[in-house]
Amino acid sequence: MGNFEKLKLKIDSTIKTALKVIEAGGKQIALVLDEENQLLGTLTDGDIRRGLLRGVVLEDSIELLINRTPTVCTINQSKDEIL
């Protein structure tokens, strides 16, 4: 397990901020969390690239691009359960 603090984003973050978080986190993903640290979705550099091709700009909110239904697992699940 790594330190996921570097991967956190708030829903009102800009796409430019998200790119900085994704770059600094080194995992090619950002985790979008609410005020109670509950997962709202994920955002990858690929999501951002596709958004840019659709016309979003770096100052837009990440809310336009996040994956609200990511596949998740718990720490208690076995590898077989996860697969």
Secondary structure in CASP SS format (residue, H / E / C, confidence):
PFRMAT SS
TARGET T0000
AUTHOR 0000-0000-0000
METHOD secondary structure of the structure
MODEL  1
M C 1.00
G C 1.00
N C 1.00
F C 1.00
E H 1.00
K H 1.00
L H 1.00
K E 1.00
L E 1.00
K E 1.00
I C 1.00
D C 1.00
S C 1.00
T E 1.00
I H 1.00
K H 1.00
T H 1.00
A H 1.00
L H 1.00
K H 1.00
V H 1.00
I H 1.00
E H 1.00
A H 1.00
G H 1.00
G C 1.00
K C 1.00
Q C 1.00
I E 1.00
A E 1.00
L E 1.00
V E 1.00
L E 1.00
D C 1.00
E C 1.00
E C 1.00
N C 1.00
Q C 1.00
L E 1.00
L E 1.00
G E 1.00
T E 1.00
L E 1.00
T E 1.00
D H 1.00
G H 1.00
D H 1.00
I H 1.00
R H 1.00
R H 1.00
G H 1.00
L H 1.00
L H 1.00
R H 1.00
G C 1.00
V C 1.00
V C 1.00
L C 1.00
E C 1.00
D C 1.00
S E 1.00
I H 1.00
E H 1.00
L H 1.00
L C 1.00
I C 1.00
N E 1.00
R C 1.00
T C 1.00
P C 1.00
T C 1.00
V C 1.00
C C 1.00
T C 1.00
I C 1.00
N C 1.00
Q C 1.00
S C 1.00
K H 1.00
D H 1.00
E H 1.00
I H 1.00
L C 1.00
END
